[in-house]
Every structure is written in structure tokens, then in C-alpha cells.
């Protein structure tokens, strides 16, 4: 199963997401890119929000060909990137864009995000990648400004190149005025909430949600949340290596204490 050969005058771009292949954000992005890039879409068959970088290991990954350059995959966003790179596409893409997610991916939520997980999977495979999210939950959200920004970012990446093992996490406010800030990943400013209920048979169930810790929660001025609250787009470079070097050096003397006697 291989996609059509591309126009050599256009860059090859793979689009994916975690909202599903029919999601409005993905469609807006494809529409924006169509006159600039040769676009292939490999995205989940249904919404996989919160899938992070998980893989499907205990069942087959079924790929449904929708059009010549589009597939819906019964799997996670990371699955989509893997099957695209190794099986579905006739050649390696020059760029992977994951999104546009319908909702923010800020702070420590990047660890849960399937949108970011797909971009991270691409980066592991040495393909430049960015994750794009619109910080809005409106049903009829306007994805066009975020799509234009994603294209601009993609053009810059291909022209000026990305550092090795780095991906971009881009969050665009719903009321964006055009400002852009490069930011740090914020600390968590929400807490996990479990909403409990009971089904008609008396079986308890839980909905996982989150709630902001408080309006007075301290937010670093150079963080992604601070940019969004100021009405600016946040661009956060994320690195694949999460090693805390200071602790590596500080705790290395524990090795002798942990060795088997």
C-alpha cells in the first residue's frame, strides 16, 4: 500500500492528529497546505485524545484507504506515524504536522496528548515535526489562523532546519491577535478530577476531567500558559531526552549503595 508520487516542486508533508481523520482542524490544515505541499493524511479512524505516544501491540492495526493520499487507521496517533513511514507512503515525508487539535496542549498535558505524541514519534524517526493546537473548545472554532501559522512554521523548518531530537509544540489562542512567543513548558496548573456515576445496572464508573488549581496559581512569565493568557501563540521546543542532568550528577553516588552485595 503506497501513496501516489508527489510533485517534486512541492515538499512532502504528512498530516496526522488525535481527533480523527474527519476532524475540522485536520481538514483546515490540509486545505491551507494544498497549494504549497504534497499532502498525505494518515490519521486515526476515530478520536484518540489522551493516547499520548501509546502503541497498539495486542491487535492488528487496520488501515482503510480513503483516497489516493489518505488513510484512516484503527490505531493511535503514534501508530499512524509508524505505519505511514514504514508501509503506506511511497517515500519519506520531509515534515510531519500533527493537528490541528481542538483544544490546548499546554504544560504537563503534553505527556498525555496524542497530538504531541504523534509529533514525538516522527521526531524519533528523524523526521522534523510540529504539533499544533487551537486553544478553543467552541463547536464552530475557526482553525484558519492556526492553519496559516502551521504552514509558516513548516516553511521555516524546511528552510532553516530543526535541531536534532527537537519538535515544536504550538498552541494558538482562540482570540489570537497575531503575537508569537517562544516559551517554556509550564508546570501543571490543573488537578485531575474524577466525576463518579453509576450505570443502570448499578455499576460505578468515572469520567476523568481536570480543574484549574486556582486563579491565583503562580504562572512563570516565560511559560506556555502565560503566552496563551496574554493572547499570544505559544511555541515550545520539546526535546526527546528528558534526562535531568543535574540529578544524574547529584545522585550518581547512589550507584554503589544500590549494587547487589
C-alpha positions in Angstrom: 0.0 0.0 0.0 1.8 3.1 -1.2 0.7 6.7 -1.9 0.9 8.5 -5.2 4.2 10.0 -6.3 4.4 13.7 -5.4 5.0 16.9 -7.4 8.8 17.3 -7.0 8.4 21.1 -6.8 6.4 20.7 -3.6 7.6 19.4 -0.2 6.1 16.1 1.0 4.1 16.7 4.2 2.4 14.0 6.3 -0.6 15.1 8.4 -2.0 13.3 11.4 -3.8 14.0 14.6 -5.6 12.5 17.6 -9.1 13.9 16.8 -9.7 11.5 13.9 -9.3 11.8 10.2 -12.6 13.7 9.7 -11.8 16.4 12.3 -12.3 20.0 11.3 -8.8 21.0 12.4 -7.1 18.4 10.2 -9.3 19.4 7.3 -8.5 23.1 7.7 -4.8 22.3 7.8 -5.0 20.2 4.7 -6.8 22.9 2.9 -4.2 25.5 3.8 -1.3 23.4 2.7 -2.7 22.0 -0.6 -1.1 24.7 -2.8 2.2 24.5 -1.1 2.9 20.9 -0.3 2.1 17.4 -1.4 -0.1 16.4 1.5 -0.7 12.8 2.7 -3.1 12.2 5.6 -2.7 9.2 7.9 -4.9 9.7 10.9 -6.9 7.6 13.4 -10.3 6.3 12.4 -11.9 7.8 15.5 -10.9 10.3 18.2 -7.9 9.1 20.3 -7.4 12.1 22.6 -5.2 11.3 25.6 -3.5 8.4 23.7 -0.1 10.1 24.2 2.6 8.1 22.4 1.0 4.7 23.0 1.2 1.9 20.5 -1.2 -0.9 19.5 0.5 -4.1 20.4 -2.1 -6.8 21.1 -4.3 -6.5 18.0 -3.6 -5.8 14.3 -3.5 -2.2 13.0 -6.0 -2.0 10.2 -5.6 0.8 7.6 -8.5 2.0 5.5 -7.6 3.8 2.3 -10.0 6.7 1.9 -8.4 8.4 -1.2 -5.2 8.1 -3.1 -3.3 10.1 -0.4 -5.4 9.5 2.7 -5.8 6.6 5.2 -7.9 6.1 8.3 -6.1 3.9 10.8 -7.6 1.8 13.5 -4.9 2.8 15.9 -3.2 5.5 17.9 -1.6 8.7 16.6 1.8 7.1 17.1 0.6 4.0 15.2 -0.4 6.3 12.3 3.1 7.8 12.0 4.8 4.4 12.2 2.6 2.7 9.5 2.8 5.8 7.3 6.6 5.9 7.4 7.2 2.2 7.1 4.4 1.0 4.9 1.8 3.4 3.5 3.9 6.2 1.9 6.0 5.7 -1.3 8.7 8.0 0.2 9.7 9.5 3.4 8.0 12.9 4.2 10.1 15.9 4.7 7.8 17.2 7.5 5.1 15.8 9.8 2.4 18.1 11.2 0.1 16.8 13.9 -3.1 18.6 14.5 -4.8 21.0 14.5 -6.0 19.7 17.8 -9.4 21.1 19.0 -8.2 22.2 22.5 -5.0 23.2 24.1 -2.0 21.0 24.8 -0.1 23.1 27.4 2.1 22.4 30.4 2.3 18.8 31.6 -0.7 17.8 29.4 1.9 17.3 26.7 2.6 13.9 28.3 -1.0 12.8 27.7 -1.5 14.4 24.3 -1.9 12.2 21.3 -1.2 15.3 19.1 2.2 15.8 20.7 2.8 12.0 20.9 2.5 11.7 17.1 5.0 14.6 16.5 7.3 13.0 19.0 7.1 9.6 17.2 8.0 11.4 13.9 11.0 13.0 15.6 12.2 9.7 16.9 12.2 8.6 13.3 14.3 11.6 12.4 11.5 13.5 10.5 11.1 17.1 11.5 7.7 17.6 13.3 5.4 20.0 15.0 2.2 19.6 17.0 -0.4 22.4 16.5 -3.4 23.0 18.9 -6.1 25.6 18.9 -6.9 26.7 22.5 -10.7 26.7 22.0 -13.5 24.3 22.7 -16.1 26.2 20.6 -18.1 23.8 18.4 -17.6 26.0 15.4 -14.0 27.1 16.1 -12.1 28.9 13.4 -9.0 26.9 12.6 -7.9 29.0 9.6 -5.4 31.3 11.6 -3.8 28.3 13.2 -3.5 26.5 9.9 -1.8 29.5 8.3 0.7 29.7 11.2 1.4 25.9 10.9 2.2 26.4 7.2 4.6 29.3 8.1 6.3 27.2 10.7 6.6 24.3 8.3 8.2 26.6 5.7 10.7 27.9 8.3 11.6 24.4 9.4 12.3 23.2 5.9 14.3 26.3 5.1 16.3 26.7 8.3 16.2 23.2 9.7 15.4 22.0 13.2 17.9 20.9 15.9 18.2 17.2 16.3 15.7 15.5 18.6 13.6 18.6 18.9 9.9 19.1 18.0 7.8 22.2 18.2 4.6 22.3 20.3 2.5 25.2 19.1 -0.7 26.4 20.8 -2.8 29.2 19.2 -5.3 31.1 21.4 -8.9 31.2 20.1 -8.8 35.0 20.1 -5.3 35.3 18.6 -4.1 38.8 17.8 -1.0 37.7 15.9 1.7 37.7 18.6 4.0 34.8 19.0 6.3 33.9 21.9 8.8 31.1 22.3 8.1 29.6 25.7 9.0 27.0 28.3 6.6 24.1 29.1 4.6 25.2 32.1 4.2 23.4 35.4 0.8 21.8 36.0 -1.8 24.4 36.9 -4.7 21.9 37.0 -5.7 19.0 39.1 -7.2 15.7 38.0 -10.9 15.3 38.8 -12.8 12.1 38.7 -16.6 12.5 38.2 -18.3 9.5 39.6 -21.6 8.0 38.4 -23.5 4.7 38.2 -24.9 2.9 35.2 -28.4 1.5 35.1 -27.1 -1.9 36.4 -25.6 -0.2 39.4 -22.0 -0.5 38.1 -19.9 2.6 39.2 -18.0 4.5 36.6 -15.7 7.5 36.4 -15.1 10.3 34.0 -11.6 11.8 34.0 -11.6 15.6 33.9 -9.4 18.4 35.1 -9.9 21.6 37.1 -7.7 24.7 37.4 -6.0 24.8 40.8 -7.0 28.5 41.3 -6.8 31.8 39.6 -4.0 32.9 41.9 -1.8 29.9 40.9 1.6 31.3 40.1 2.5 31.1 36.4 6.0 31.7 35.1 6.1 34.6 32.8 8.1 32.7 30.1 5.7 29.7 30.1 3.3 28.5 27.5 0.3 29.2 29.7 1.4 32.8 30.2 1.6 33.3 26.5 -1.8 32.0 25.9 -3.4 34.0 28.7 -1.8 37.1 27.2 -3.4 36.3 23.8 -0.2 35.2 22.1 0.7 31.9 20.4 3.0 29.7 22.4 5.8 27.9 20.6 7.6 25.4 22.9 10.6 23.4 21.6 10.5 20.0 23.2 13.4 17.6 23.4 13.3 13.8 23.2 15.8 13.4 26.0 14.1 14.0 29.4 17.2 13.3 31.4 17.7 15.6 34.4 21.4 16.1 34.1 21.7 17.9 37.5 20.2 14.9 39.3 22.3 12.5 37.2 25.4 14.1 38.6 24.0 14.7 42.1 22.7 11.1 42.6 25.4 9.1 40.9 27.0 8.2 44.3 23.9 6.1 44.9 25.1 3.5 42.4 27.5 2.0 45.0 24.7 1.8 47.6 22.3 0.1 45.1 24.8 -2.6 43.8 24.0 -6.2 44.7 26.0 -7.4 47.6 
